Every structure is written in structure tokens, then in C-alpha cells.
Amino acid sequence: MQKATVQPSQTTSIAGLFDALLAQQIANPRDRDIFRVRVQRHFNDCFAGLDALYAQHPAWPALLEQLAERLVAAYAQRRDVLKIHDLAREIEPDWFAQARMVGGIYYVDRLAGTLRGVIEQIDYLQDLGLTYVHLMPLLQPRCGPNDGGYAVQDYRAINRELGSIADFIELSDLLRANGMSVCIDVVVNHTAKEHEWALKARAGDPTYLDYYLSFADRSLPDAYEQHLPEVFPDFAPGNFTWYPELGEHGRWVWTTFNEFQWDLNYANPMVWLEMLDILLHLANLGVDVLRLDAVPFMWKRLGTNCQNQPEVLDLLQSWRAAMRIVCPATIFKAEAIVAPDDLVQYLGLGQRTGKLCEIAYHNSLMVLLWSGLASQRADLLTQSLLNMPATAGNATWITYVRCHDDIGWAITDQNAALVGEDGPLHRQFLSAWYSGEFAGSFARGEVFQYNPITNDRRISGMTASLAGLEQALANADPTAIELAIRRIGLLYAVIFGFGGIPLIYMGDELGMRNDHSYLNDPCKANDNRWLHRPAMNWALAAQRHDPTTLAGRLWHLIRNLITIRQQTPALHSAGQTIPIWTQQRHVLGVIRVHPLGRILILGNLSAEPQRVALSVIHEAGLVGNLHNLLEPARLNIDVQSAEIVLDSYQCCWLCEPAKNF
């Protein structure tokens, strides 16, 4: 995208419009001044993205005028407590990159029933040590099947089963007062077919029909389908759905995910503007992080897979700049589960550095850790991480072991080949291992969305079940239980030190396992991702401070990681993360380099003890006395052989003792 700037005539016109609107709606002179300063700083970035997309569109003049109106209106509605929050975040723009950042992911209903229930359980979140809370998905979904809440009927209402807008504002204010930032989901690619825009389109309103992508016949859908993957081949094959009541003779609607989720038409600038208005509304409720769901799908281009098109980055840049004018405390998280080269684009590279999303999911790390755990080898993990493109220093990753979604084996054939693996065979092995089909597997997961054409099989399951705890408990095997606990500890120790914001999936801190009760609900029974969406087990939570219980052991393990991370400023996300070859195929090595210190993460992916030569440690830049941040008393150095001995599934964070730690 060529850098566009507002032309002088446009500058005068838009500045005049802003001034007139500010005079009408903002009484406080200081607030008007702050708004003007932000416009001067960020409006060119907003304009550049819009100019690249819509300058030739007939609605272009109306878009700019309405944009100014909506920005000032949103700023006028912003509460004073949030305006102060904005200033604090502008003073500390890297707040999300600090080592103190540790998050948790929760379904509100599964955690505590309602938002009021979450308010009552806030002590639990504090006790765990969280500074970031992702509440999934909160907005009003359609009735019936709704893709786990991601088929949104009303973006301006809280799911009535969970509470009200007033409840959410109270909760967000309480979280912020207790040092916790709140994240919620916004589905930007599609709406439910019951959304008011879709209802107007179905009623024959041409304005709103143009809010969606639809076609009078199969000519273009068939042409697009030649290059489109199927997201849910089992229960939602294809990408288009016929609606006989739409238009005069019926139309095919683009439905990437499910027939009840209609893809939006971002070639229409009013769709971009409407969604901006929604983002501003949610930020004004007190949201700190907006997770942009299905963001790679927003722009369609014939002859491509219609993901990661360059226009998506223009859409994001314009949204991001507009948000910085009104509510700079709120940042973007990209839900982009795509190839690494595509993924880093969402964090902003080159001339877009610092202008897109501040954080994005490191899906590759999650997948590769499970791959390494199954194979007990670090070579594919290391090679793949070495081939990851670099990210800008002012953006960072979300690192995680599990989430609400399935695990898709995003391992490239190229990286597999570089370490002597066959990519398709390795992916088949992983699905067989984690579904428990492979002989000797410790895992109890289930296959999700088998595609016989591509032989693609994804996996559902809770961390504890995939890591062997469920099977070990069923067999009453103390040794297997111990190994499963160590696997869980290893996975979390790596994501806590890797760089970024580590997230704990609800219940992992207590060892919660697969939940088959979803099969009793007709709306959920055909989607085994509900296997890893259990209701919070508060009886287990009550055991968390008892070290003689399983829940107590896992709570202590995770809580200890949080404490150590938050006391280690060198884990600031701006530091470099450098994978290294440890000369030991079973041991992962990652160096974290920051001006405040250097840390070497070593993780034994094997059930057997492994040795790493001290020469490897020295080559990583640690030459003095070694200290294990995670467990100071658990550092076994064989002086005779000059090797560090790692116990089964042990992870160390090695550094040289210094004032910084």
C-alpha cells in the first residue's frame, strides 16, 4: 500500500468538521485539545488505509464525514475514568509487553454462570495472579446452534443468559481496579443471519443486502470454490448457502463457517464504518483488548483462498488508528490461525509497524509443543521456530497450551523435510497419537473434522487429558500420574518464558479433564470441541491450597510460574526469542535476550533423563555460575562430564545470578 496523506483541501475540511463537532459535543477544553492532538498523530494512518480501499467508491465523501461524526460522538460518550485510563496507557504504551502480564481464558457461563457470578469469583482470579482476563464470547448470539457463541445477533448487547451491559461495566471496572485487563471477542468477518442487517437484507432492503456477499447464481460461487478450503467439512461443507427468500429469485450467500453465519462485504465502506462504531462502543464499556475473530477472512479475491489478502491490513490499519484517537487504552488481538509468514503481517511489519494489532496468537508454538511431546523430539520444533519470521518490537505474541478451539496440525512439509520427517505422515501420527489410536499413547483426545479428501484430522481435548493425566488416573498408575503432571508443567514453563502474554486455559491450573456431558445437549452434541469446554469444578478449586491433592499440586506449579515470571523483568516481550540447537534431539533450547538479562530455557521433551553439554550453555552466552529460576534447588550439573542433567520433562530457566533477578 502506498502511503497516503490527507490532501490540504481535505485537511482543512476534515479539521474544520472535527472542530465544529468538538465544539458541539465536548464541553471540556482539555478534552478537546487531547482529541485534536490524537487526530494530528493518527488520522493520516486511518485515512491512508481508507484511501487505498475506498477512494473511488461513490460513498467516499460520506464515509469521511460520517467517520468524523462517529469518532467525536464516541469520544463524547467515553467516561472520565476511561479517559484517565487512556492517558495512563499512552504513558506506558508497552503495558501489554510487561513481564507482569499473565492471562486466563474463560467462558463466563462455564466459569461462574453469569457476569454477576464472575464478580463474586474475582478473588479466585486475583489469587491465581492474573493481570489479563479473556471472557469468551459475551455478545448476544443467535438462538439455537451458534458456533459456540460466535454467531452474533447483536454486537451491542450482552448475551441475556449471562447478564446485562450494566453487569459488564461493573465487572470491567472491578477488574481494572484490581490490575486486570479484560478481553472480549468481536466477530468481524460475519454476523448471524438473524442480525438486524441480515434481517433487513432478507426483507428486501438493497442497502443492507450490500452489507453481505451474495450471488444470483452459482457462476461466481463455483469459481471461488475452486480455491476455498472448508472450515467445517463434517457439518458445514462448502462456503455458500442458498436462500430462496433473498432478493427476487433467491441468492447464494457466502457462509464460510456455517449457514447461519453470513460473511460481511468489506468492499462496501459502510460495513467498515459500522464495525468501527461497534468496536468503539465496546471499548467505551471498558474493554481493554478486542479479539478480532476470523480476521484473515475479511476480504475476498477470486483465484485465492480468500484469506490474508492485503486489503485486510488496510481495514485493520484504519480501525486501529481510529481507535487510537478515541480510546488508546484499547488494543487489538488478531485471531489469525494462519501460516507464520501470513501471521506476522497482522502484527505490523515495514511501514505498518505499530499500526495494526498489538498481539496475536502464536498458534505454531502451541502446535509444535504438542508435536514435540508426542515424538519426544525437539528437532522439528526447533527448526520450525528458527524459520518463523521476526516480529516488530512493539507487538507481541499470545502464547498458550490450549484454548477453546481444536488443534489443527499446522506443520509445514518444508520444515518437516528439513529434519527428515514426512509432513503428511507426521500430521497423521499426531492425530493418531492424541486421539489415543497410536499404540503406547498417553493421550485421550478425539478427532475433530476429519476431511477424507485431504486426510486432515484435528484434535479436541483438555490439556490434562492430552498430556496423559486422564488415562493415568483411570489406570490408577502413580508413575503415569507423575509424568503427566510433569508434561503439563513443561508445556506451561515454555509458554511462560517464550516471550509474549502467556494464557492459562480455564481449569488447567487444577488439572480439569475432558467433559463428555456436552453429548446430552442437542445444540452441542455434533461439535466435540465442547469436550474441552467443561464447567468450572469449584470443588477442585477449593483444594488448590492443599499440596496433598492433585489440584493443589497443579495450582502450585502454575502459581509458581506466574510468581517467577512477574518477578523477572527480563521476560519483557521486547526481548529477542532465539531458538538454538542443544545438540540433544530430545531437548528444546530457547534463549531470551533483553537488556535486563539473558535467560536460557531448556526443556526435556522425553520421559527419560537427558544431558546437555555445558559448552552449549556457554555458547548461548551464559558463562558464569548458573542459576535455575524455576527451581533453584533442582539444577543437576555433572561436573565430571561437564553436562547439565535434566530429569524427565524438566524445564529450566537458566541465568547468571544478578541483581535483575
C-alpha positions, -999 to 999 in steps of 0.1 A, spaced: 0 0 0 13 34 -9 14 58 20 -15 83 15 -19 115 34 -48 138 37 -46 165 10 -45 202 20 -81 208 9 -92 176 27 -72 186 58 -89 219 61 -123 204 55 -119 175 80 -102 196 106 -130 221 103 -155 193 107 -137 179 137 -136 214 153 -173 220 147 -182 186 162 -159 191 192 -174 225 199 -209 210 198 -203 178 218 -172 182 241 -175 208 269 -141 204 285 -114 224 266 -87 200 278 -106 170 263 -109 189 230 -72 196 230 -63 159 237 -86 148 209 -70 172 184 -35 160 193 -46 124 187 -62 134 154 -29 150 143 -10 119 153 -32 91 140 -57 104 114 -33 101 84 -29 63 92 -67 60 92 -70 80 60 -43 60 42 -60 27 47 -94 40 37 -80 58 7 -64 26 -6 -97 8 -3 -125 33 -10 -112 65 -27 -131 55 -59 -162 44 -41 -193 67 -45 -197 67 -8 -162 81 -2 -172 117 8 -200 104 31 -176 79 46 -152 107 57 -180 129 71 -196 101 90 -162 89 103 -156 123 119 -191 123 134 -187 88 149 -153 95 163 -163 126 181 -196 110 193 -177 80 208 -152 103 225 -180 124 240 -196 92 254 -163 80 269 -164 80 307 -138 101 326 -124 70 343 -116 55 309 -101 88 296 -77 87 326 -70 50 318 -62 61 282 -36 86 294 -20 60 317 -17 36 287 -3 63 265 24 70 291 31 32 292 24 21 256 42 -12 262 19 -22 291 9 -54 274 45 -64 269 55 -63 305 66 -95 324 37 -89 348 12 -98 321 -3 -133 326 -38 -142 314 -67 -166 318 -93 -177 293 -128 -183 305 -163 -190 292 -185 -169 316 -212 -195 319 -187 -223 324 -167 -203 349 -195 -188 371 -228 -189 354 -232 -152 348 -213 -119 349 -225 -115 384 -210 -149 392 -177 -137 378 -178 -106 400 -183 -130 430 -153 -151 420 -129 -123 412 -109 -133 443 -101 -165 426 -86 -147 396 -66 -125 419 -54 -155 439 -41 -170 407 -22 -138 399 -38 -129 366 -34 -94 350 -54 -103 319 -88 -120 317 -103 -131 284 -141 -137 287 -154 -157 257 -178 -149 238 -200 -123 256 -222 -107 229 -257 -118 222 -257 -148 198 -285 -163 178 -308 -188 194 -301 -224 187 -267 -235 172 -244 -205 173 -208 -218 168 -201 -216 205 -214 -180 206 -195 -168 176 -227 -162 155 -235 -128 169 -270 -114 166 -264 -82 185 -230 -67 190 -244 -40 214 -260 -64 238 -246 -89 263 -258 -125 260 -290 -122 280 -283 -155 297 -250 -141 311 -262 -107 323 -265 -71 311 -244 -42 299 -246 -28 334 -232 -60 348 -203 -60 323 -194 -24 331 -193 -32 368 -171 -62 361 -147 -44 338 -144 -15 362 -137 -40 391 -111 -59 370 -93 -27 361 -93 -15 397 -76 -48 406 -49 -46 379 -66 -69 354 -73 -60 317 -104 -75 301 -105 -90 266 -137 -100 247 -144 -114 213 -157 -94 183 -165 -115 152 -155 -92 123 -159 -115 93 -195 -124 97 -228 -119 116 -256 -143 125 -283 -144 98 -306 -130 125 -286 -98 129 -306 -67 122 -286 -60 90 -293 -95 77 -330 -93 86 -332 -60 66 -314 -77 37 -338 -106 38 -367 -82 39 -355 -68 5 -336 -36 16 -309 -32 -11 -287 -11 12 -283 -40 37 -282 -66 10 -249 -49 0 -237 -54 36 -232 -91 27 -217 -112 -1 -244 -128 -21 -249 -140 -57 -278 -146 -80 -265 -178 -95 -236 -204 -90 -212 -189 -115 -190 -169 -91 -195 -192 -61 -183 -222 -82 -153 -201 -94 -144 -192 -58 -149 -227 -45 -121 -240 -67 -96 -223 -43 -115 -222 -10 -109 -247 19 -137 -260 40 -136 -249 76 -161 -274 89 -162 -302 63 -182 -326 86 -212 -304 94 -209 -273 72 -194 -284 38 -189 -257 11 -188 -219 15 -221 -208 1 -257 -213 11 -289 -209 -10 -316 -186 5 -347 -187 -17 -363 -158 1 -334 -134 -6 -339 -110 -34 -364 -115 -62 -355 -151 -71 -332 -162 -42 -295 -158 -38 -264 -177 -27 -249 -162 5 -212 -165 13 -211 -186 46 -175 -195 53 -182 -211 86 -219 -222 90 -251 -215 70 -262 -192 99 -231 -170 97 -232 -146 68 -199 -131 56 -198 -93 55 -189 -73 24 -160 -51 33 -158 -38 -3 -187 -16 10 -172 12 31 -203 15 52 -196 -20 66 -161 -9 77 -177 22 94 -205 2 111 -180 -23 125 -158 6 137 -188 20 155 -192 -14 173 -156 -15 183 -158 20 198 -190 11 216 -173 -20 232 -142 0 241 -164 25 259 -178 -3 280 -143 -7 294 -128 -34 272 -90 -33 271 -84 -60 244 -106 -67 214 -100 -101 200 -109 -98 163 -123 -132 154 -118 -146 119 -99 -115 108 -80 -132 79 -112 -139 60 -125 -103 57 -115 -96 21 -123 -119 -9 -103 -123 -41 -112 -147 -69 -84 -172 -76 -72 -172 -40 -82 -190 -7 -97 -156 3 -76 -154 34 -48 -129 43 -55 -106 14 -35 -73 16 -68 -53 19 -73 -69 53 -43 -49 66 -58 -17 52 -90 -24 71 -71 -31 103 -48 -1 100 -78 23 96 -96 7 125 -65 8 147 -58 45 140 -94 55 146 -94 36 179 -62 54 190 -79 88 185 -109 79 208 -97 51 231 -60 44 230 -62 22 261 -79 -5 240 -57 -27 218 -63 -54 191 -57 -91 193 -57 -109 159 -73 -143 159 -54 -154 128 -46 -191 128 -26 -190 96 9 -197 83 37 -179 101 46 -157 71 10 -145 69 5 -143 107 33 -118 114 17 -94 89 -11 -88 114 14 -76 140 27 -49 116 58 -50 95 77 -24 75 57 8 70 28 -8 90 50 -13 121 30 -3 152 -1 3 131 -21 -30 132 -27 -55 160 -6 -53 192 -9 -91 199 -16 -123 180 -19 -160 189 13 -180 184 -6 -210 171 26 -225 157 43 -227 191 12 -244 206 11 -270 178 48 -276 178 49 -282 216 23 -309 213 42 -324 183 74 -324 204 56 -340 233 43 -369 212 76 -375 193 97 -367 224 120 -348 199 129 -312 197 143 -311 161 111 -303 142 101 -278 170 135 -260 168 137 -260 130 101 -246 127 108 -219 153 140 -209 135 121 -204 103 95 -182 120 97 -146 106 107 -119 131 81 -96 146 82 -59 153 95 -50 188 63 -31 197 40 -61 192 40 -95 208 25 -130 209 -2 -146 229 14 -179 240 -8 -208 250 -10 -245 256 -47 -250 249 -77 -228 241 -114 -233 234 -108 -244 198 -94 -276 183 -58 -283 175 -50 -282 137 -16 -297 129 -1 -266 112 33 -281 105 47 -274 71 60 -301 48 91 -280 42 100 -278 79 93 -315 84 115 -324 54 144 -303 69 146 -327 98 139 -359 79 102 -361 85 74 -367 61 49 -338 67 16 -357 59 27 -388 78 38 -368 108 4 -350 109 -13 -383 107 8 -396 135 -1 -367 157 -38 -372 151 -35 -409 159 -14 -402 190 -37 -376 205 -68 -395 197 -53 -425 216 -53 -446 184 -15 -450 184 0 -478 204 16 -466 236 -1 -432 235 -8 -415 269 -34 -391 254 -72 -392 254 -84 -367 228 -109 -370 200 -107 -364 162 -124 -332 151 -135 -326 115 -119 -354 95 -116 -345 59 -112 -377 37 -101 -357 7 -71 -341 25 -68 -367 53 -68 -337 76 -78 -346 112 -78 -320 140 -79 -328 177 -101 -319 207 -93 -323 243 -82 -306 276 -46 -302 284 -46 -327 312 -63 -354 291 -40 -348 261 -10 -348 284 -18 -382 299 -34 -373 332 -69 -387 324 -55 -421 313 -31 -423 343 -59 -416 368 -82 -442 351 -54 -467 354 -46 -456 390 -9 -455 379 11 -433 402 42 -432 379 20 -422 349 3 -395 370 37 -380 379 48 -380 343 15 -363 332 20 -336 358 55 -330 346 43 -328 309 18 -301 319 45 -283 338 69 -284 309 43 -270 284 34 -241 307 70 -234 316 79 -230 279 50 -207 271 56 -186 302 92 -179 293 90 -178 255 80 -142 251 46 -127 249 15 -129 271 10 -165 284 -26 -176 288 -39 -203 311 -69 -221 298 -97 -224 323 -92 -254 346 -57 -263 335 -44 -249 368 -65 -276 386 -59 -305 361 -95 -305 348 -101 -331 322 -124 -339 292 -161 -334 298 -185 -356 278 -216 -340 292 -220 -319 260 -234 -350 243 -266 -345 263 -272 -311 246 -286 -314 211 -271 -279 202 -236 -291 211 -236 -329 205 -222 -327 170 -193 -305 180 -167 -323 201 -148 -291 208 -172 -290 238 -152 -318 251 -126 -292 263 -151 -266 274 -161 -281 309 -179 -262 336 -155 -249 363 -151 -275 391 -153 -254 422 -149 -285 444 -114 -289 428 -107 -252 432 -114 -255 469 -84 -279 471 -60 -256 454 -41 -247 485 -38 -283 497 -5 -297 483 -15 -332 490 -42 -331 463 -37 -333 426 -54 -299 421 -32 -284 448 0 -297 431 -10 -283 397 -22 -250 412 12 -246 430 30 -254 398 12 -228 377 11 -202 405 49 -206 410 54 -200 373 33 -168 375 52 -155 405 86 -161 390 77 -146 356 63 -115 372 95 -111 392 117 -114 361 117 -81 341 140 -96 315 109 -115 302 95 -82 288 82 -91 254 105 -67 236 134 -91 242 145 -114 215 135 -151 214 162 -172 198 158 -210 193 190 -229 195 202 -264 187 211 -281 220 229 -310 203 204 -332 220 174 -343 200 151 -346 230 159 -311 245 144 -278 233 166 -247 238 154 -211 236 174 -180 245 156 -149 258 177 -118 253 168 -85 269 189 -55 282 178 -66 317 192 -101 313 197 -133 293 178 -165 301 182 -199 285 151 -221 285 159 -258 283 130 -283 281 133 -320 281 106 -335 259 114 -370 269 103 -393 298 139 -402 303 167 -380 318 187 -361 292 221 -344 292 231 -311 277 268 -301 274 278 -271 293 295 -259 261 260 -254 247 251 -233 277 283 -212 272 277 -207 235 242 -194 245 260 -166 264 258 -179 299 294 -182 312 293 -177 349 276 -196 377 243 -209 366 210 -204 384 177 -221 377 150 -195 381 122 -221 382 136 -244 409 169 -231 423 174 -264 442 168 -285 411 198 -279 389 218 -310 384 253 -304 369 276 -333 363 309 -317 369 329 -347 356 312 -348 322 305 -311 321 268 -316 314 235 -304 328 213 -334 336 176 -328 330 151 -350 347 121 -364 327 101 -335 312 121 -310 333 122 -273 322 149 -249 334 151 -212 330 189 -207 333 206 -174 340 236 -159 358 226 -147 393 224 -109 392 206 -80 408 180 -81 380 165 -114 390 
